[in-house]
Amino acid sequence: MLPTLVICVLSALTSNSHPLHAQDRVTARKIKVDQAINRGIEFLRSRGQTETGAFSPETGAAVTALCVRAILEHRPDAKSDPVVVKALKFLDSKIQGDGGIYADGSRYRNYETSVAVGALLKANRDGNYDSVLKRAEAFLKQIQWDEGEGIESSDTAYGGAGYGKHERPDLSNTTFLIDALKELGNNSDDESIQKALKFVVRTQNLKGEGNDTKHADTIDDGGFYYTPAAGGQSQAGDDGSGGLRSYGSMTYAGLKSMIYAGLSADDPRVQAAMAFIRKNYSLKDNPGMGKAGLFYYYHTFAKALDAANVEIIDDADGKPHSWRKELTEQILRMQQADGSWVNDENDRWMEGDRQLVTAYALLALAFCRS
C-alpha cells in the first residue's frame, strides 16, 4: 500500500481541479522515480539472484557486476545487504591469477574485468579491494592491443581492446576499458588511455583529425561504428560503397571516450559527434539499429551526455530536449509489472535477460538524477 503522502501528491498531479505548484510537481516526479528504482532493485534482490550469488551466471562476472553496481549507485549503504554480500563473494570467485576478473576459460576477459572493476570500486570499504583493483588495472593495460603484442601505431587495431587478446578490438570493449581506467584514477594523459584514443578516433566517420583509415571520409557524418580493425565492421552495416554506417550507441560511446581522454567541447571530433547526435536524437530507438541494443544505448546515452555536461539538446528540427527528464520518462514507461526491465522487441545482445536490462535501466536512471 502506498503511503498517504504519496497518494495525495500523485492524485493532485493528475487532477485538473487541484493543479500543483512547480515544487509540488518536482516532488511528485521524484516520488514516482524513487518508486520505479526501488521496484527495480527489489526485482534484482528477490527474483534475479541465483543460490551462488550470481546474476545470469552464464555471463561470468559481467551481469553480476552490473547488478551490484546498479544497486549501489542508488543505495550506497547497501554494501552490507545480504544480496550484495553474496554477489560480491561470487565476484571474488572470479578473480584470476593474472589479475583479471572473469570466468575460467572466458572469451570476454576485458568486458568482465572492466565492469567488475566498477562494482568493486563501489563496494570497496576500508581498502579491502585495493590490491584486487590494482592487479585488475595492470591486467587491463596488459591486454590492450599495442607494442607489447607487436602492434604498431599505424595498425587500425592499435590502442583498442577486444573481448580478449584472441579477438580483434572494438569500440564497445575499448570504451569499457577507458571507463575502468578512469574510475581507477588514471588521468586523461595516461598512456593507455591515450593509446585507446587513437583507436577511438579511427572509429569515427570523420575525415582527418587523426583518422587515417580507408573509411574516414566515405560517410563523414561524425558518428561512430563498431571497429576499424581487421578491415572494419559496423553493426549497422555498410552503405554499399565501402562506408561503415554510424549508429547511436557507438556514437555516444565514442563521445564519452573522447571526453575521458581529454578532448574538449570545441575539439572538431567532439563537435562532429555532437552534430550526429543532434541530427539523430531519439529515445524511441537506437539510431541506425532500431530496437537492437536499446537499453545498452540508454545507459551509454546518459553516461556520455552527463560526461559532456550537456543538459539540453536541440534536435534536427531545432526542438530542445531536456534529455534527463525525457529519458527518465521513457525508462519508467517501459518498466514491467514485476519491477524489471526487458527489451521485449529485440533480444539481440542479451537484452532478453531481465537481470542485465534492469541493471542498464537503473544505471541510466542514476545519470538522469545527477
DABEL-V932953 format. One record per pair of residues at least 12 apart in sequence whose ideal C-beta (glycine too) atoms are under 10 Angstrom apart, sorted by the first residue. I is the first residue (numbers start at 1). J is the second residue. Records with the same first field share a line. If there is no record, write none. Layout:
BEGIN
I = J + J
END
This chain:
BEGIN
2 = 31 + 35
3 = 31
5 = 27 + 31
6 = 27 + 28 + 31 + 32 + 34 + 35
8 = 28
9 = 24 + 25 + 27 + 28 + 29 + 30 + 31 + 32
10 = 28 + 29 + 31 + 32 + 35
11 = 28
12 = 24 + 25 + 28
13 = 25 + 27 + 28 + 29 + 31 + 32
14 = 28
29 = 325 + 328 + 329 + 332
30 = 369
32 = 328 + 329 + 332
33 = 328 + 329 + 331 + 332 + 365 + 368 + 369
34 = 74 + 369
35 = 332 + 335 + 339
36 = 328 + 331 + 332 + 333 + 335 + 339 + 341 + 361 + 362 + 365
37 = 70 + 71 + 73 + 74 + 75 + 331 + 332 + 335 + 339 + 361 + 362 + 365 + 366 + 369
38 = 74 + 75 + 339
39 = 335 + 336 + 337 + 338 + 339 + 340 + 358
40 = 70 + 71 + 74 + 331 + 335 + 336 + 338 + 339 + 340 + 341 + 358 + 359 + 361 + 362 + 365
41 = 67 + 70 + 71 + 73 + 74 + 75 + 78 + 81 + 83 + 339 + 358 + 362
42 = 83 + 338 + 339 + 340
43 = 335 + 336 + 338 + 339 + 340 + 341 + 354 + 355 + 358 + 362
44 = 67 + 68 + 70 + 71 + 83 + 84 + 87 + 339 + 340 + 354 + 355 + 358 + 359 + 362
45 = 67 + 71 + 78 + 81 + 82 + 83 + 84 + 339
46 = 83 + 338 + 339
47 = 338 + 339 + 340 + 354 + 355 + 358
48 = 63 + 64 + 67 + 83 + 87 + 339 + 340 + 353 + 354 + 355 + 356 + 358 + 359
49 = 64 + 67 + 82 + 83 + 84 + 86 + 87 + 90 + 355
50 = 64 + 86 + 87 + 90 + 355
51 = 86
52 = 64 + 86 + 87 + 89 + 90 + 93
53 = 68 + 82 + 83 + 84 + 85 + 86 + 87 + 88 + 89 + 90 + 91 + 92 + 93
54 = 67 + 86 + 87 + 89 + 90 + 91 + 93 + 94 + 103 + 355
55 = 67 + 68 + 70 + 83 + 87 + 90 + 353 + 354 + 355 + 356 + 358 + 359
56 = 350 + 353 + 354 + 355 + 356 + 359
57 = 90 + 103 + 355
58 = 103 + 350 + 353
59 = 103 + 106 + 108 + 111 + 112 + 115 + 350 + 353 + 355 + 356
60 = 90 + 91 + 94 + 101 + 102 + 103 + 104 + 105 + 106 + 107 + 108 + 109 + 111 + 112 + 113 + 116
61 = 90 + 91 + 92 + 93 + 94 + 95 + 96 + 100 + 101 + 102 + 103 + 106 + 108 + 109 + 111 + 112 + 113 + 114 + 115 + 116 + 119 + 120
62 = 94 + 101 + 102 + 103 + 106 + 108 + 111 + 112 + 113 + 114 + 115 + 116 + 176 + 350 + 356 + 359
63 = 112 + 115 + 350 + 353 + 355 + 356 + 357 + 358 + 359
64 = 86 + 87 + 88 + 90 + 91 + 94 + 112 + 115 + 116 + 119 + 355 + 359
65 = 87 + 88 + 90 + 91 + 94 + 101 + 111 + 112 + 113 + 114 + 115 + 116 + 117 + 118 + 119 + 120 + 122 + 123 + 359
66 = 115 + 116 + 118 + 119 + 299 + 355 + 356 + 357 + 358 + 359 + 360 + 362 + 363
67 = 83 + 84 + 87 + 119 + 355 + 356 + 358 + 359 + 362 + 363
68 = 81 + 83 + 84 + 87 + 88 + 90 + 91 + 115 + 116 + 118 + 119 + 120 + 122 + 123 + 359
69 = 115 + 116 + 117 + 118 + 119 + 120 + 121 + 122 + 123 + 359 + 362 + 363 + 366
70 = 119 + 122 + 299 + 355 + 358 + 359 + 360 + 361 + 362 + 363 + 364 + 365 + 366
71 = 83 + 84 + 87 + 119 + 122 + 123 + 359 + 362
72 = 84 + 118 + 119 + 121 + 122 + 123 + 366
73 = 118 + 122 + 359 + 362 + 363 + 365 + 366 + 367 + 369
74 = 362 + 363 + 365 + 366 + 369
76 = 122 + 123
78 = 122 + 123
79 = 122 + 123 + 124 + 125
80 = 125
84 = 119 + 122 + 123
85 = 123
87 = 119 + 123
88 = 119 + 120 + 123 + 128 + 129
91 = 112 + 115 + 116 + 119 + 120 + 123 + 129 + 132
92 = 120 + 129 + 132
94 = 106 + 112 + 113 + 116
95 = 113 + 116 + 120 + 129 + 132 + 135 + 136
96 = 109 + 112 + 113 + 135 + 136 + 139
97 = 135
98 = 113 + 135 + 136 + 138 + 139 + 142 + 143
99 = 113 + 131 + 132 + 133 + 134 + 135 + 136 + 137 + 138 + 139 + 140 + 141 + 142 + 143
100 = 112 + 113 + 114 + 116 + 135 + 136 + 138 + 139 + 140 + 142 + 143 + 164
101 = 113 + 114 + 115 + 116 + 117 + 119 + 120 + 132 + 133 + 135 + 136 + 139 + 140
102 = 116 + 139 + 163 + 164
106 = 163 + 164
107 = 162 + 163 + 164 + 166 + 167
108 = 162 + 163 + 164 + 167 + 173
109 = 139 + 140 + 143 + 161 + 162 + 163 + 164 + 165 + 166 + 173
110 = 139 + 140 + 143 + 144 + 160 + 161 + 162 + 163 + 164 + 165 + 167 + 169 + 170 + 172 + 173 + 174 + 176 + 177 + 180
111 = 161 + 162 + 163 + 164 + 172 + 173 + 176 + 177
112 = 163 + 164 + 176
113 = 136 + 137 + 139 + 140 + 143 + 164 + 176 + 177 + 180
114 = 136 + 140 + 161 + 173 + 174 + 175 + 176 + 177 + 178 + 179 + 180 + 181 + 183
115 = 176 + 179 + 180 + 359
116 = 132 + 133 + 136 + 180
117 = 129 + 132 + 133 + 136 + 137 + 139 + 140 + 176 + 177 + 179 + 180 + 181 + 183 + 184
118 = 176 + 179 + 180 + 183 + 184 + 363
120 = 132 + 133 + 136
121 = 133 + 136 + 180 + 183 + 184 + 185
122 = 183
133 = 180 + 183 + 184 + 185
134 = 184
136 = 180 + 184
137 = 180 + 181 + 183 + 184 + 185 + 186 + 192
140 = 161 + 176 + 177 + 178 + 180 + 181 + 184 + 192
141 = 161 + 177 + 181 + 184 + 186 + 190 + 191 + 192 + 193 + 195
142 = 165 + 192
143 = 161 + 162 + 163 + 164 + 165 + 166 + 169 + 173 + 177
144 = 158 + 159 + 160 + 161 + 162 + 165 + 169 + 174 + 177 + 181 + 191 + 192 + 193 + 195 + 196 + 199
145 = 157 + 158 + 159 + 160 + 161 + 162 + 165 + 168 + 169 + 174 + 195 + 196 + 199 + 229
146 = 158 + 159 + 160 + 191 + 192 + 195 + 196 + 198 + 199
147 = 195
148 = 165
149 = 165
151 = 169 + 195 + 229
153 = 195 + 198
154 = 212
155 = 198 + 199 + 202 + 228 + 229
156 = 168 + 169 + 198 + 199 + 202 + 203 + 212 + 213 + 214 + 215 + 227 + 228 + 229 + 230 + 231 + 232
157 = 169 + 170 + 199 + 202 + 227 + 228 + 229 + 230
158 = 195 + 196 + 198 + 199 + 202 + 228 + 229
159 = 174 + 177 + 192 + 193 + 194 + 195 + 196 + 197 + 198 + 199 + 200 + 201 + 202
160 = 173 + 174 + 177 + 195 + 196 + 198 + 199 + 200 + 202 + 203 + 227 + 228 + 229
161 = 173 + 174 + 175 + 176 + 177 + 178 + 180 + 192 + 195 + 196 + 199
162 = 174 + 177 + 227 + 229
167 = 229 + 230
168 = 227 + 228 + 229 + 230 + 231 + 233
169 = 196 + 199 + 203 + 227 + 228 + 229 + 230
170 = 199 + 203 + 225 + 226 + 227 + 228 + 229 + 230 + 233 + 235 + 250 + 253
171 = 196 + 199 + 200 + 202 + 203 + 204 + 224 + 225 + 226 + 227 + 228 + 229 + 249 + 250 + 251 + 253 + 254 + 257
172 = 226 + 227 + 235 + 249 + 250 + 253 + 293 + 296 + 300 + 349
173 = 227
174 = 195 + 196 + 197 + 199 + 200 + 203 + 227 + 253 + 254 + 257
175 = 196 + 200 + 203 + 224 + 249 + 250 + 252 + 253 + 254 + 255 + 256 + 257 + 260 + 300 + 303 + 304
176 = 253 + 257
177 = 192 + 193 + 196 + 199 + 257
178 = 190 + 192 + 193 + 196 + 197 + 199 + 200 + 253 + 256 + 257 + 258 + 259 + 260 + 261
179 = 253 + 256 + 257 + 260 + 303 + 307
181 = 193 + 196 + 260 + 261
182 = 256 + 257 + 259 + 260 + 261 + 307
183 = 260
186 = 260
187 = 260 + 261 + 262
188 = 258 + 259 + 260 + 261 + 262 + 263
189 = 261 + 262
190 = 260 + 261 + 262
193 = 257 + 260 + 261 + 262
194 = 261 + 262
195 = 261
196 = 257 + 260 + 261
197 = 210 + 257 + 258 + 260 + 261 + 262 + 263 + 269
198 = 210 + 211 + 212 + 261
199 = 227 + 228 + 229 + 257
200 = 224 + 228 + 253 + 254 + 255 + 256 + 257 + 258 + 260 + 261 + 263 + 269
201 = 213 + 216 + 224 + 228 + 254 + 257 + 258 + 261 + 263 + 269
202 = 215 + 216 + 224 + 227 + 228 + 229 + 232
203 = 215 + 223 + 224 + 225 + 226 + 227 + 228 + 229 + 232 + 234 + 244 + 246 + 250 + 251 + 253 + 254 + 257
204 = 216 + 220 + 221 + 222 + 223 + 224 + 225 + 228 + 246 + 250 + 251 + 254 + 255 + 258 + 269 + 272 + 273 + 276
205 = 217 + 218 + 219 + 220 + 221 + 222 + 223 + 224 + 225 + 234 + 243 + 244 + 245 + 246 + 251 + 254 + 272 + 273 + 276
206 = 219 + 220 + 221 + 222 + 223 + 224 + 246 + 254 + 268 + 269 + 271 + 272 + 273 + 275 + 276
207 = 219 + 220 + 272
208 = 220 + 268 + 269
209 = 263 + 267 + 268 + 269 + 272
210 = 268 + 269
211 = 228 + 269
212 = 228
213 = 228 + 229 + 232 + 244
214 = 228 + 231 + 232 + 242 + 243 + 244
215 = 228 + 231 + 232 + 234 + 238 + 242 + 243 + 244
216 = 228 + 243
217 = 243
218 = 238 + 239 + 241 + 242 + 243 + 244 + 245
219 = 234 + 238 + 239 + 241 + 242 + 243 + 244 + 245 + 246
220 = 243 + 246 + 272
221 = 243 + 245 + 246 + 251 + 272 + 273 + 275 + 276 + 279 + 280
222 = 246 + 251 + 254 + 255 + 268 + 269 + 270 + 271 + 272 + 273 + 274 + 275 + 276 + 277 + 278 + 279
223 = 236 + 244 + 245 + 246 + 247 + 248 + 250 + 251 + 252 + 254 + 255 + 272 + 273 + 275 + 276 + 277 + 279 + 280 + 287 + 288
224 = 244 + 246 + 247 + 248 + 249 + 250 + 251 + 252 + 253 + 254 + 255 + 257 + 258 + 272 + 273 + 276
225 = 237 + 238 + 243 + 244 + 245 + 246 + 247 + 250 + 251 + 254 + 288
226 = 244 + 245 + 247 + 249 + 250 + 253
227 = 244 + 250
228 = 244
231 = 244
232 = 244
234 = 246 + 247 + 250 + 288 + 289
235 = 247 + 249 + 250 + 286 + 288 + 289 + 292 + 293 + 348 + 349
236 = 248 + 249 + 250 + 286 + 287 + 288 + 289 + 290 + 292
237 = 288 + 289
245 = 288 + 289
246 = 273 + 276 + 280 + 287 + 288
247 = 276 + 280 + 286 + 287 + 288 + 289 + 290 + 292 + 293 + 297
248 = 276 + 277 + 280 + 281 + 282 + 285 + 286 + 287 + 288 + 289 + 293 + 294 + 296 + 297 + 298 + 300 + 301
249 = 286 + 287 + 288 + 289 + 292 + 293 + 294 + 295 + 296 + 297 + 298 + 299 + 300 + 301 + 304 + 349
250 = 286 + 288 + 289 + 293 + 297 + 300
251 = 272 + 273 + 274 + 276 + 277 + 280 + 287 + 288 + 297 + 300 + 301 + 304
252 = 273 + 276 + 277 + 286 + 287 + 296 + 297 + 298 + 299 + 300 + 301 + 302 + 303 + 304 + 305 + 307 + 308
253 = 296 + 297 + 300 + 301 + 303 + 304
254 = 269 + 270 + 272 + 273 + 276 + 300 + 304
255 = 269 + 270 + 272 + 273 + 274 + 276 + 277 + 300 + 301 + 303 + 304 + 305 + 307 + 308 + 310
256 = 273 + 300 + 301 + 303 + 304 + 305 + 306 + 307 + 308
257 = 304 + 307
258 = 270 + 273 + 304 + 307 + 308
259 = 273 + 304 + 307 + 308 + 309
260 = 304 + 307
265 = 308 + 309 + 310
270 = 308
273 = 304 + 308
274 = 305 + 308 + 310 + 313
275 = 316
276 = 288
277 = 301 + 304 + 305 + 308 + 310 + 313 + 315 + 323
278 = 313 + 314 + 315 + 316 + 317 + 318 + 321
279 = 315 + 316
280 = 315 + 316
281 = 301 + 313 + 314 + 315 + 316 + 317 + 319 + 321 + 323 + 326
282 = 297 + 301 + 315 + 321
283 = 297 + 298 + 301 + 321 + 323 + 326 + 327 + 329 + 330 + 331 + 333
284 = 330
285 = 297 + 345 + 346
286 = 298 + 300 + 301 + 346
287 = 301
289 = 346 + 348 + 349
290 = 345 + 346 + 348
291 = 343 + 344 + 345 + 346 + 347 + 348 + 351
292 = 343 + 345 + 346 + 347 + 348 + 349 + 351
293 = 343 + 346 + 348 + 349 + 350 + 351 + 360
294 = 330 + 334 + 341 + 343 + 345 + 346 + 348 + 349 + 351 + 357 + 360
295 = 331 + 334 + 341 + 342 + 343 + 349 + 351 + 356 + 357 + 358 + 359 + 360 + 361 + 363 + 364
296 = 343 + 348 + 349 + 350 + 351 + 356 + 357 + 360 + 364
297 = 351 + 360 + 364
298 = 327 + 330 + 331 + 334 + 341 + 357 + 360 + 361 + 363 + 364 + 365 + 367 + 368
299 = 327 + 331 + 357 + 359 + 360 + 361 + 362 + 363 + 364 + 365 + 366 + 367
300 = 360 + 363 + 364 + 367
301 = 323 + 327 + 364 + 367
302 = 323 + 324 + 327 + 328 + 331 + 360 + 363 + 364 + 365 + 366 + 367 + 368 + 369 + 370
303 = 363 + 364 + 366 + 367 + 370
304 = 367
305 = 323 + 324 + 327 + 367 + 368 + 370
306 = 323 + 324 + 364 + 366 + 367 + 368 + 370
307 = 367
310 = 323 + 324
311 = 323 + 324 + 325
312 = 324
313 = 326
323 = 367 + 368
324 = 365 + 367 + 368 + 369 + 370
325 = 368
326 = 368
327 = 364 + 365 + 367 + 368
328 = 364 + 365 + 367 + 368 + 369
329 = 368
330 = 364 + 368
331 = 360 + 361 + 362 + 364 + 365 + 368
332 = 361 + 365
334 = 357 + 361
335 = 358 + 361
336 = 354 + 357 + 358
338 = 354 + 358
339 = 354 + 358
340 = 353 + 354 + 355 + 357 + 358 + 361
341 = 354 + 355 + 356 + 357 + 358 + 359 + 360 + 361 + 362 + 364
342 = 354 + 355 + 356 + 357 + 358 + 361
343 = 356 + 357 + 360
344 = 357
END
